[in-house]
Amino acid sequence: MKVTYARRTAVPATYVAMSFNAGDAADPAGKRGLENLTMALFDEGTAKLSAQQIAEAGERLGANVSVGGGDDRSTFTLSALTANLAPSLELMRQIMREPAFNPADLERVRNQSLTGLRQQMKSPQGIAQRTITPELFGAESPYGRVPTIASISGITRDDLIAFKDSWIRPDNGEVFVISDKPLAEVVTALNAAFGDWKAPAAVKGTKNFAANRVGESSRIILVNRPNSPQSVILGAQITPLNPGDAAFVNFSSANNALGGTFLARLNMNLRETKGWSYGVFGGPQPREKAVVYGVSGGVQADRTGDSLAEMIRETKEFLTEKGVTDAELARSTSADIGALPGSFETSLAVLGALQTNALFGRPDDYQEKLAGIYRTQTTASLDAAARAAINPEKFVWVVVGDAAKVRAQLEPLGLPIEQREAEGE
């Protein structure tokens, strides 16, 4: 396994992340939610240790093994005192390689997952996100699948084992380390714990992103949520951005003027000037194979149509005749450069940066070059980045609210409207 290492000697601690090319995108079409459920069960017990014994071992060692995942990667992260690195890695090894997946634990964690899913299905923000995801990517895309009550309920222990064997394996992962120890000593300790790990006979998992959608024209999906005092508006589109390119940095800086900060135009208009919302923000959401740009906010029910009209107007004007101003550029540059030292102050922050660089194909010195990029930005370069990335005619808008109050407000916008009922179980 490839090891990416950075030495930090201020604290006698070692941080190890083992990251596997899986994530939510690894869910099989008929088993949506499998990755999340599997990862949640790794530290619920091993072949030799119960969950309580795992916790007790961690406390004795001053170590912690966290398990989690995102869109593209599933990761095990160890935080350990360097003096106890060897036994801490042994604890990590047991959690990763010898999960018990006990049936009783599976049912308990499944019920927790179902409870969280039911809460999401009743939340306006959750409804909006669950609605727009398959609309953007297509329901067959690895990024377009959303878990359901049925899919989580149907997951078996054999599915957990199959996921582990297909994705959590040495030929599908990378190692990232921050330590006060020299690299050679860290590698020796890693080899002692994981050097005999062989890929299983099962076929390694693969993902197919060919089904990703792009380029559909703007439309509105109205999800009826009766008696809602507010409406949630979420608009998004897939961009041509690559998160590893300098254009992504320029676009992110340009978005500071449109939707990325409290002082951005969308929020200042709808919250501070109009008073129709507690906050409206927008920003890029990078994944390994796609970058989505999204705008969202909750607004008064009786101002839903007006609010969406303002979002569309602000975005169109920003991308045409009212680009980034000199004052917005100066504010963005100052904020972006000023935030850099604090962004990488802790070892865990640096560990996260190493993983992000690997995920997006960024060079090792990516963070060191950011200040220089910010200083060379101009209003023209930011305008060009924004106009190349997003198209005001390509947003898919999801509105979650009381259709009886909202639909008539949306019709004057002239966009196609598809009305749906909120999904049930």
C-alpha positions as CSV (number, residue, x, y, z in Angstrom):
1,M,0.0,0.0,0.0
2,K,1.2,3.5,-0.8
3,V,2.2,5.6,2.2
4,T,2.0,9.4,2.2
5,Y,3.8,10.8,5.2
6,A,4.5,14.2,6.9
7,R,6.6,14.7,10.0
8,R,5.4,17.0,12.7
9,T,7.4,16.9,15.9
10,A,5.6,19.4,18.2
11,V,3.5,16.7,19.8
12,P,4.5,13.1,20.5
13,A,1.6,11.7,18.6
14,T,1.0,9.7,15.5
15,Y,-2.1,9.8,13.2
16,V,-2.7,7.1,10.6
17,A,-5.5,7.1,8.1
18,M,-6.2,4.0,5.9
19,S,-8.4,5.2,3.1
20,F,-10.2,2.8,0.7
21,N,-11.6,3.6,-2.7
22,A,-15.2,2.9,-1.7
23,G,-17.5,5.4,0.0
24,D,-21.2,5.8,-0.7
25,A,-20.5,5.5,-4.4
26,A,-19.6,1.8,-3.8
27,D,-23.2,0.9,-2.8
28,P,-24.7,-1.7,-5.1
29,A,-27.8,-0.6,-6.9
30,G,-30.1,-2.8,-4.9
31,K,-28.3,-2.3,-1.5
32,R,-28.2,1.5,-1.1
33,G,-26.9,2.4,2.4
34,L,-24.7,-0.7,2.6
35,E,-21.4,1.2,2.8
36,N,-22.7,3.4,5.7
37,L,-24.1,0.4,7.6
38,T,-21.0,-1.7,7.1
39,M,-18.6,1.0,8.2
40,A,-20.7,1.7,11.3
41,L,-20.3,-2.0,12.4
42,F,-16.5,-2.3,12.1
43,D,-15.9,-0.9,15.6
44,E,-19.0,-2.6,17.2
45,G,-16.9,-5.8,17.9
46,T,-14.2,-7.9,16.5
47,A,-13.4,-11.6,16.6
48,K,-11.8,-11.2,20.1
49,L,-13.1,-7.9,21.4
50,S,-16.6,-6.5,22.2
51,A,-17.4,-2.8,21.6
52,Q,-16.8,-2.1,25.3
53,Q,-13.4,-3.9,25.2
54,I,-12.4,-1.9,22.2
55,A,-13.3,1.3,24.1
56,E,-11.4,0.1,27.2
57,A,-8.3,-0.8,25.1
58,G,-8.4,2.7,23.5
59,E,-8.5,4.4,26.9
60,R,-5.7,2.3,28.2
61,L,-3.5,3.2,25.2
62,G,-4.6,6.8,24.8
63,A,-5.7,5.9,21.3
64,N,-8.8,6.3,19.2
65,V,-9.8,4.5,16.0
66,S,-12.6,6.3,14.2
67,V,-14.5,4.8,11.2
68,G,-16.3,6.8,8.5
69,G,-16.9,7.4,4.9
70,G,-17.8,10.0,2.3
71,D,-18.9,10.0,-1.3
72,D,-15.7,8.4,-2.6
73,R,-13.7,6.9,0.2
74,S,-14.2,4.8,3.3
75,T,-11.6,5.5,6.0
76,F,-10.2,4.2,9.3
77,T,-8.3,6.8,11.3
78,L,-6.0,6.1,14.3
79,S,-5.0,8.8,16.7
80,A,-2.3,7.4,19.0
81,L,0.4,8.4,21.4
82,T,3.7,7.6,19.6
83,A,5.0,5.7,22.6
84,N,2.0,3.3,22.2
85,L,2.0,3.2,18.4
86,A,2.6,-0.6,18.1
87,P,-0.3,-1.7,20.3
88,S,-2.5,1.0,18.9
89,L,-1.9,-0.2,15.4
90,E,-2.7,-3.8,16.6
91,L,-6.1,-2.4,17.9
92,M,-6.7,-0.8,14.5
93,R,-5.8,-4.0,12.7
94,Q,-8.3,-6.0,14.7
95,I,-11.1,-3.5,14.0
96,M,-10.3,-3.3,10.2
97,R,-9.5,-7.0,9.5
98,E,-11.5,-8.9,12.0
99,P,-14.9,-7.3,12.4
100,A,-17.4,-9.6,14.0
101,F,-20.5,-8.2,12.3
102,N,-22.6,-9.8,15.1
103,P,-26.3,-10.2,14.1
104,A,-27.5,-8.4,17.3
105,D,-25.2,-5.5,16.5
106,L,-26.4,-5.4,12.9
107,E,-30.0,-5.1,14.0
108,R,-29.2,-2.4,16.5
109,V,-27.2,-0.3,14.1
110,R,-29.7,-0.9,11.3
111,N,-32.5,0.5,13.6
112,Q,-30.3,3.5,14.3
113,S,-29.8,4.0,10.5
114,L,-33.5,3.6,9.8
115,T,-34.3,6.2,12.5
116,G,-31.9,8.6,11.0
117,L,-33.3,8.0,7.5
118,R,-36.9,8.5,8.7
119,Q,-35.8,11.8,10.3
120,Q,-34.2,12.8,7.0
121,M,-37.3,11.9,5.0
122,K,-39.4,14.3,7.2
123,S,-36.9,17.2,7.2
124,P,-37.4,19.7,4.4
125,Q,-33.6,19.9,3.9
126,G,-33.4,16.1,3.8
127,I,-36.3,15.9,1.4
128,A,-34.7,18.4,-0.9
129,Q,-31.3,16.6,-0.9
130,R,-32.9,13.2,-1.5
131,T,-35.0,14.6,-4.3
132,I,-32.2,16.4,-6.2
133,T,-29.5,13.8,-6.0
134,P,-30.9,11.3,-8.5
135,E,-32.2,14.2,-10.6
136,L,-28.6,15.5,-11.0
137,F,-26.8,12.3,-11.6
138,G,-29.4,9.7,-12.6
139,A,-30.7,7.0,-10.3
140,E,-28.2,4.5,-11.8
141,S,-25.1,6.6,-11.2
142,P,-23.0,5.7,-8.1
143,Y,-23.6,9.3,-7.0
144,G,-27.3,9.2,-7.7
145,R,-28.4,6.4,-5.4
146,V,-30.1,7.3,-2.2
147,P,-30.9,4.8,0.6
148,T,-34.5,3.8,1.3
149,I,-36.2,2.0,4.2
150,A,-36.5,-1.1,2.0
151,S,-32.8,-1.1,0.9
152,I,-31.5,-0.8,4.4
153,S,-34.0,-3.3,5.8
154,G,-32.9,-5.8,3.3
155,I,-29.1,-5.7,4.1
156,T,-27.8,-9.0,5.5
157,R,-24.7,-10.0,7.4
158,D,-23.5,-11.7,4.2
159,D,-23.8,-8.3,2.4
160,L,-21.5,-6.8,5.0
161,I,-18.9,-9.5,4.5
162,A,-19.1,-9.2,0.8
163,F,-18.7,-5.4,1.0
164,K,-15.6,-5.8,3.2
165,D,-14.0,-8.4,0.9
166,S,-14.7,-6.3,-2.2
167,W,-13.6,-2.9,-1.0
168,I,-11.8,-2.9,2.4
169,R,-8.6,-4.6,1.1
170,P,-5.0,-3.7,0.7
171,D,-5.1,-3.5,-3.1
172,N,-7.8,-0.9,-2.8
173,G,-6.4,1.5,-0.2
174,E,-3.7,4.1,0.7
175,V,-2.1,5.0,4.0
176,F,-1.6,8.5,5.2
177,V,0.6,9.3,8.3
178,I,1.4,12.3,10.4
179,S,4.0,11.5,13.1
180,D,6.9,12.8,15.2
181,K,8.6,9.4,14.4
182,P,10.9,9.2,11.3
183,L,9.2,7.6,8.3
184,A,11.3,4.4,8.5
185,E,10.2,3.7,12.0
186,V,6.5,4.3,11.1
187,V,6.7,1.9,8.1
188,T,8.3,-0.7,10.4
189,A,5.4,-0.4,12.8
190,L,2.9,-0.5,9.9
191,N,4.5,-3.6,8.5
192,A,4.4,-5.3,11.9
193,A,0.6,-4.8,12.1
194,F,-0.4,-5.1,8.4
195,G,2.5,-6.6,6.5
196,D,0.8,-10.0,6.2
197,W,-2.5,-8.6,4.9
198,K,-3.3,-10.2,1.5
199,A,-6.2,-9.3,-0.8
200,P,-9.0,-11.9,-0.6
201,A,-10.1,-14.1,-3.4
202,A,-13.2,-12.0,-4.0
203,V,-13.2,-9.7,-7.0
204,K,-12.3,-6.1,-6.1
205,G,-15.1,-3.6,-6.4
206,T,-15.5,-1.2,-9.3
207,K,-17.7,1.8,-9.9
208,N,-19.3,2.9,-13.2
209,F,-19.8,6.6,-13.6
210,A,-21.0,6.5,-17.2
211,A,-24.6,7.1,-16.1
212,N,-23.8,10.6,-14.7
213,R,-26.2,13.1,-16.3
214,V,-25.1,16.5,-17.5
215,G,-26.5,19.6,-19.3
216,E,-30.3,19.4,-18.6
217,S,-32.2,22.7,-18.8
218,S,-33.6,24.4,-15.8
219,R,-36.8,23.1,-14.2
220,I,-38.6,23.1,-10.9
221,I,-39.5,20.1,-8.8
222,L,-42.1,21.1,-6.2
223,V,-42.4,18.6,-3.3
224,N,-45.6,19.1,-1.5
225,R,-45.2,19.4,2.3
226,P,-48.6,20.6,3.5
227,N,-48.8,23.3,6.2
228,S,-45.1,24.2,6.0
229,P,-44.6,27.8,7.3
230,Q,-41.4,27.9,5.3
231,S,-40.2,26.6,2.0
232,V,-36.7,25.1,1.4
233,I,-35.2,25.9,-2.0
234,L,-32.3,23.9,-3.3
235,G,-30.8,24.5,-6.8
236,A,-27.9,22.6,-8.2
237,Q,-26.1,21.6,-11.4
238,I,-23.1,19.5,-12.3
239,T,-20.2,21.7,-13.4
240,P,-17.2,20.9,-15.6
241,L,-14.8,21.8,-12.8
242,N,-12.0,19.5,-11.7
243,P,-11.2,20.0,-8.0
244,G,-7.5,19.4,-8.8
245,D,-7.2,22.4,-11.1
246,A,-6.4,26.0,-10.4
247,A,-9.7,26.9,-12.0
248,F,-11.4,25.3,-9.0
249,V,-9.6,27.7,-6.7
250,N,-10.6,30.7,-8.8
251,F,-14.2,29.6,-8.9
252,S,-14.3,29.1,-5.2
253,S,-13.0,32.6,-4.7
254,A,-15.5,34.0,-7.2
255,N,-18.3,32.3,-5.3
256,N,-17.3,34.2,-2.2
257,A,-19.0,37.1,-3.9
258,L,-22.1,35.2,-4.9
259,G,-23.0,32.7,-2.2
260,G,-19.9,31.5,-0.3
261,T,-20.0,33.9,2.7
262,F,-22.3,35.8,5.0
263,L,-21.6,39.0,3.0
264,A,-22.2,37.3,-0.4
265,R,-24.9,38.7,-2.6
266,L,-27.5,35.9,-2.2
267,N,-27.5,36.1,1.6
268,M,-27.3,39.9,1.9
269,N,-30.2,40.2,-0.5
270,L,-32.6,37.6,0.8
271,R,-31.7,37.9,4.5
272,E,-30.5,41.4,5.2
273,T,-32.3,43.4,2.5
274,K,-35.6,41.5,1.9
275,G,-35.8,39.7,5.3
276,W,-37.4,36.6,3.6
277,S,-34.8,34.1,4.9
278,Y,-32.5,33.3,7.8
279,G,-29.7,32.6,5.2
280,V,-29.1,31.6,1.6
281,F,-25.7,30.2,0.6
282,G,-24.1,28.5,-2.3
283,G,-20.9,26.6,-3.0
284,P,-19.1,23.9,-4.9
285,Q,-19.4,20.3,-3.6
286,P,-16.4,18.4,-5.0
287,R,-16.4,14.7,-5.6
288,E,-13.7,12.6,-7.2
289,K,-15.7,12.3,-10.5
290,A,-18.0,15.3,-10.4
291,V,-18.2,18.8,-8.9
292,V,-21.8,20.0,-8.1
293,Y,-22.6,23.7,-7.5
294,G,-25.5,24.1,-5.2
295,V,-27.5,27.1,-3.8
296,S,-29.9,26.6,-0.9
297,G,-31.9,28.3,1.8
298,G,-35.2,28.3,3.8
299,V,-37.6,31.2,2.9
300,Q,-41.0,32.4,4.0
301,A,-43.8,30.3,2.4
302,D,-45.5,33.4,1.1
303,R,-42.3,34.6,-0.5
304,T,-41.2,31.4,-2.1
305,G,-41.7,32.5,-5.7
306,D,-40.2,35.9,-5.1
307,S,-37.2,34.3,-3.3
308,L,-36.5,31.9,-6.2
309,A,-36.8,34.7,-8.7
310,E,-34.2,36.7,-6.7
311,M,-31.8,33.7,-6.6
312,I,-32.1,33.3,-10.4
313,R,-31.7,37.1,-11.0
314,E,-28.7,37.4,-8.8
315,T,-27.0,34.4,-10.4
316,K,-27.7,35.6,-13.9
317,E,-26.5,39.1,-13.2
318,F,-23.4,37.8,-11.5
319,L,-22.5,35.7,-14.5
320,T,-23.2,38.5,-17.0
321,E,-23.1,42.2,-16.4
322,K,-22.4,42.3,-12.6
323,G,-19.3,40.2,-12.0
324,V,-16.9,40.4,-9.1
325,T,-16.2,43.9,-7.9
326,D,-12.9,45.3,-6.7
327,A,-14.2,45.4,-3.1
328,E,-15.4,41.8,-3.3
329,L,-12.0,40.7,-4.7
330,A,-10.1,42.4,-1.9
331,R,-12.4,40.9,0.8
332,S,-12.1,37.4,-0.7
333,T,-8.3,37.6,-1.1
334,S,-7.8,38.8,2.5
335,A,-10.1,36.2,3.9
336,D,-8.7,33.3,1.9
337,I,-5.1,34.1,2.7
338,G,-5.8,34.9,6.3
339,A,-7.5,31.6,6.8
340,L,-4.7,29.4,5.6
341,P,-2.5,29.2,8.7
342,G,-5.4,28.2,10.9
343,S,-6.7,25.7,8.3
344,F,-3.6,23.5,8.7
345,E,-2.7,24.2,12.3
346,T,-3.5,20.7,13.7
347,S,-2.1,17.3,12.6
348,L,-5.5,16.0,11.9
349,A,-6.1,19.0,9.5
350,V,-2.9,18.2,7.7
351,L,-3.9,14.5,7.6
352,G,-7.1,15.5,5.9
353,A,-5.3,17.7,3.4
354,L,-3.0,14.8,2.4
355,Q,-6.1,12.6,1.8
356,T,-7.9,15.4,-0.2
357,N,-4.8,15.9,-2.3
358,A,-4.6,12.2,-3.1
359,L,-8.4,12.0,-3.9
360,F,-8.3,14.9,-6.3
361,G,-4.9,14.3,-7.8
362,R,-3.4,17.5,-6.4
363,P,0.4,17.9,-6.0
364,D,1.9,17.5,-2.5
365,D,2.7,21.3,-2.4
366,Y,-0.9,22.3,-3.4
367,Q,-1.6,24.1,-0.1
368,E,1.7,25.9,-0.2
369,K,0.8,27.5,-3.5
370,L,-2.7,28.7,-2.5
371,A,-1.6,32.1,-1.2
372,G,0.3,32.8,-4.4
373,I,-2.8,31.9,-6.4
374,Y,-5.0,34.1,-4.3
375,R,-2.6,37.1,-4.7
376,T,-2.6,36.9,-8.6
377,Q,-6.4,36.7,-8.9
378,T,-8.2,39.6,-10.6
379,T,-11.8,40.5,-11.1
380,A,-11.5,39.3,-14.7
381,S,-10.0,36.0,-13.8
382,L,-12.7,35.3,-11.2
383,D,-15.4,36.3,-13.6
384,A,-14.0,34.0,-16.3
385,A,-13.8,31.1,-13.8
386,A,-17.4,31.6,-12.7
387,R,-18.8,31.9,-16.2
388,A,-17.0,28.8,-17.4
389,A,-18.2,26.7,-14.4
390,I,-22.0,27.4,-14.0
391,N,-24.8,28.2,-16.3
392,P,-27.9,30.0,-15.0
393,E,-30.0,28.0,-17.5
394,K,-28.9,24.6,-16.2
395,F,-30.1,24.7,-12.6
396,V,-32.4,22.0,-11.3
397,W,-34.5,23.7,-8.6
398,V,-36.2,21.7,-5.8
399,V,-38.8,23.5,-3.7
400,V,-40.1,21.8,-0.6
401,G,-43.2,23.5,0.7
402,D,-47.0,23.7,0.9
403,A,-47.9,23.3,-2.8
404,A,-51.3,24.9,-2.2
405,K,-49.5,28.1,-1.2
406,V,-46.4,27.9,-3.3
407,R,-47.3,26.6,-6.8
408,A,-49.1,29.7,-8.0
409,Q,-46.0,31.7,-6.9
410,L,-43.7,29.6,-9.0
411,E,-45.7,29.6,-12.2
412,P,-44.8,33.2,-13.3
413,L,-41.2,32.2,-13.4
414,G,-41.8,30.4,-16.7
415,L,-39.9,27.2,-15.8
416,P,-41.4,23.7,-16.2
417,I,-42.9,22.6,-12.8
418,E,-43.2,18.9,-11.7
419,Q,-45.2,18.5,-8.5
420,R,-44.6,15.5,-6.3
421,E,-45.9,14.3,-2.9
422,A,-43.3,13.8,-0.2
423,E,-42.1,10.3,-0.2
424,G,-43.4,7.7,2.2
425,E,-41.8,4.6,3.5
